[in-house]
């Protein structure tokens, strides 16, 4: 069975075509600068990559170009688009409505549209991608929405409810939703398989560390808590996002800096985080380089990130009554040994015995980075959200 996975942004459409029976990626790429001019980067397995700069006035044209590339006589990997059994879409926000992935119908599209205010940058683009595929694929091709928020819908009310007037929370659907759910689901399941343990018997803390970062507490096979909230702004400080701050800072800065609500939103989401603290970059590789050269603000940003992550790990162990596994994933979690060590230092009271030798230089590989005697197993598990979306899609359409 061949599954096409599409992740649409406001001006882009990343894609991968899977042969789900073998797990092979037949082709992948990115259609970007949609509505501006257009650029398609296409990478077929076993064939030469190519780049097209044909105009892409909208997502429908972009999706058609992706399909044309997949069946191209020189670069294609399938003979006809009818070979695509289904399309899996990453959708940011399913609100309170979906705790699982679903086959798209008119009701699903209505809910995705209703969640536009909760995911204003992503949900509209996700829906555009779904409708573009409906327009250009053979009629009846199943499409599946895999929600970033779905995995976290098992949280108890005490974890997701904010201490606002209850009527306002109900009126505007204000609650902790959490994000990176596809990644947290994938790595928590994968680490159980990797360790040969029963998933539902484990207390797992998943650390998705990248330009956007979030943590999840998984107990008895269900998410109990997560660090992002109503939006992806909450939790640990990130590349350009503040993470958790005193809410009174918002009106204080708006009054003293004469900022509008939109300007304040931009400051919190795009001008803060480790980039705002360091004044250097949102890229942790740049921060490490600057810190090694003596930049104190870059070092402070790295220290803040590690400290806040360690606090979340400790709090989740307390919430679950302990932890069996800590798993690091995503760009920083998979590739930065110093940050993994920094977040685990001081967790000896939990039973963590870190293995420096196993950790040093480890990049992008599944591995155990704690000592055999450690009561808590610390692992690195590379995430694969696209494969997880393909697997969810295959499960539903089978």
Secondary structure, DSSP 8 states (H G I E B T S, - for coil): -EEEEEEE-SSEEEEEEEETTTTEEEEEEEEESTTTS-EEEEEETTS--EEE-----SHHHHHHHHHHHHT-TTT-SSS-GGGEEEEEEEES--TTT-SS-EE--HHHHHHHHHGGGTSTTTHHHHHHHHHHHHHHS-TT-EEEEEETTGGGGG--HHHH--SS-HHHHHHHT-S---S-HHHHHHHHHHHHHHHT--GGG-EEEEEE-SSS-EEEEEETTEEEEES--SSTTSSS--SS---S--THHHHHHHHHTT--HHHHHHHHHHS-HHHHHHSS-S-HHHHHHHHHTT-HHHHHHHHHHHHHHHHHHHHHHHHHTS-SEEEEEHHHHHH-HHHHHHHHTT-GGGT--B-HHHHTT--SS-EE-B-TT-SSEEEE----HHHHHHHHHHHHH-
